[in-house]
C-alpha cells in the first residue's frame, strides 16, 4: 500500500491513501480503474492524527507524484470545511 503523509497549517498530520490501496497491486489497479471517474480522478482517503475527521478527496490518478504537499494540504482543508 502506497501512502503519503502531509502536515497542514493546524499541525495535523494526515495519512492519505488511494481507496482500495490495501489490496494486492493487481487488484488495487483494477479497483482504481473501475472507480476512476470521468475526469480521470480517483478517491483518496486522508486520515488525521488526533481527533479530526477523515476526509475523502477526488484527485488525479497521479496524485502521489503530481501534487505538492501544499496542494494536498489545501485540498484536505477545503474538504474539511
Contact map, one row per residue, 1 for C-alpha under 8 A:
111000000000000010001110000000000000000000000000000000000000000000000000000000000
111100000000000011001000000000000000000000000000000000000000000000000000000000000
111110000000001111000000000000000000000000000000000000000000000000000000000000000
011111000000001110000000000000000000000000000000000000000000000100000000000000000
001111100000111100000000000000000000000000000000000000000000000000000000000000000
000111110000111100000000000000000000000000000000000000000000000000001001100000000
000011111111110000000000000000000000000000000000000000000000000000001000100000000
000001111111110000000000000000000000000000000000000000000000000000000100110010000
000000111111000000000000000000000000000000000000000000000000000000000000100000000
000000111111000000000000000000000000000000000000000000000000000000000000000000000
000000111111100000000000000000000000000000000000000000000000000000000000000000000
000000111111110000000000000000000000000000000001110000000000000000000000000000000
000011110011111000000000000000000000000000000001100000000000000000000000000000000
000011110001111100000000000000000000000000000111100000000000000000000000000000000
001111000000111110000000000000000000000000000111100000000000000000000000000000000
001111000000011111000000000000000000000000011110000000000000000000000000000000000
111100000000001111101000000000000000000000011100000000000000000000000000000000000
011000000000000111111000000000000000000001111000000000000000000000000000000000000
000000000000000011111000000000010000000001111000000000000000000000000000000000000
000000000000000001111110000100110000000000000000000000000000000000000000000000000
110000000000000011111111000100000000000000000000000000000000000000000000000000000
100000000000000000011111000100000000000000000000000000000000000000000000000000000
100000000000000000011111111100000000000000000000000000000000000000000000000000000
000000000000000000001111111100000000000000000000000000000000000000000000000000000
000000000000000000000011111110000000000000000000000000000000000000000000000000000
000000000000000000000011111111000000000000000000000000000000000000000000000000000
000000000000000000000011111111100000000000000000000000000000000000000000000000000
000000000000000000011111111111110000000000000000000000000000000000000000000000000
000000000000000000000000111111111000000000000000000000000000000000000000000000000
000000000000000000000000011111111100000000000000000000000000000000000000000000000
000000000000000000010000001111111110000000000000000000000000000000000000000000000
000000000000000000110000000111111111000001000000000000000000000000000000000000000
000000000000000000000000000011111111000000000000000000000000000000000000000000000
000000000000000000000000000001111111000000000000000000000000000000000000000000000
000000000000000000000000000000111111100001100000000000000000000000000000000000000
000000000000000000000000000000011111111111100000000000000000100000000000000000000
000000000000000000000000000000000011111111000000000000000000000000000000000000000
000000000000000000000000000000000001111110000000000000000000000000000000000000000
000000000000000000000000000000000001111110000000000000000000000000000000000000000
000000000000000000000000000000000001111111000000000000000001100000000000000000000
000000000000000000000000000000000001111111100000000000000111100000000000000000000
000000000000000001100000000000010011100111110000000000000111100000000000000000000
000000000000000001100000000000000011000011111000000000011110000000000000000000000
000000000000000111100000000000000000000001111100000000011110000000000000000000000
000000000000000111100000000000000000000000111110000001111000000000000000000000000
000000000000011110000000000000000000000000011111000001111000000000000000000100000
000000000000011100000000000000000000000000001111100011100000000000000000000000000
000000000001111000000000000000000000000000000111111111000000000000000000000000000
000000000001111000000000000000000000000000000011111100000000000000000000000000000
000000000001000000000000000000000000000000000001111100000000000000000000000000000
000000000000000000000000000000000000000000000001111110000000000000000000000000000
000000000000000000000000000000000000000000000001111111000000000000000000000000000
000000000000000000000000000000000000000000000011001111100000000000000000000000010
000000000000000000000000000000000000000000001111000111110000000000000000000000000
000000000000000000000000000000000000000000001110000011111000000000000000000100110
000000000000000000000000000000000000000000111100000001111100000000000000000000100
000000000000000000000000000000000000000000111100000000111110000000000000001100100
000000000000000000000000000000000000000011110000000000011111000000000000000000000
000000000000000000000000000000000000000011110000000000001111101000000000000000000
000000000000000000000000000000000000000111000000000000000111111000000000000000000
000000000000000000000000000000000001000111000000000000000011111000000000000000000
000000000000000000000000000000000000000000000000000000000001111111000000000000000
000000000000000000000000000000000000000000000000000000000011111111100000000000000
000100000000000000000000000000000000000000000000000000000000011111100000000000000
000000000000000000000000000000000000000000000000000000000000011111110000000000000
000000000000000000000000000000000000000000000000000000000000011111110000000000000
000000000000000000000000000000000000000000000000000000000000001111111111000000000
000000000000000000000000000000000000000000000000000000000000000011111111000000000
000001100000000000000000000000000000000000000000000000000000000000111111100000000
000000010000000000000000000000000000000000000000000000000000000000111111110000000
000000000000000000000000000000000000000000000000000000000000000000111111111000000
000001000000000000000000000000000000000000000000000000000000000000111111111100000
000001111000000000000000000000000000000000000000000000000000000000001111111110000
000000010000000000000000000000000000000000000000000000000000000000000111111111000
000000000000000000000000000000000000000000000000000000001000000000000011111111100
000000000000000000000000000000000000000000000100000000101000000000000001111111110
000000010000000000000000000000000000000000000000000000000000000000000000111111111
000000000000000000000000000000000000000000000000000000000000000000000000011111111
000000000000000000000000000000000000000000000000000000111000000000000000001111111
000000000000000000000000000000000000000000000000000010100000000000000000000111111
000000000000000000000000000000000000000000000000000000000000000000000000000011111
